[in-house]
Amino acid sequence: MMPVWSWILIWTLLAAGLIGMLTWFAVRLFRKLMGTLGALEDLGDQLAELDLDRELPRARFRPAVFRNRRELAAAIDQARIGRAHRRAHRRDLAIGRGKLLQHTPYKPEDRPPC
């Protein structure tokens, strides 16, 4: 049978080992979290460059039952010009996003350590 002091020594070493292991896991998890937050910040900066909020607002629909014919023709021409402008704007945004995706500043060396 082992003396009492040996059991106290064994349980003290086990508890110290557990606390050390949990501390090591906590530090490692904290480093990974900081790396992830840094990567998310970079991703947010890249998303801010995409300018997804720049879509032009559309005019409200109004029925044309009792409007003048010349007014309607002018409105149709104006709508056609507006559609062409929106289409060109969407195309410019898509080209900008494509260029950003093709020429990303990410390098594998910048990846945070695991």
Secondary structure by P-SEA (a helix, b strand, c coil): cccaaaaaaaaaaaaaaaaaaaaaaaaaaaaaaaaaaaaaaaaaaaaaaaccccbbbbcbbbbcccccaaaaaaaaaaaaaaaaaaaaaaaaaaaaaaaaaacccccccccccc
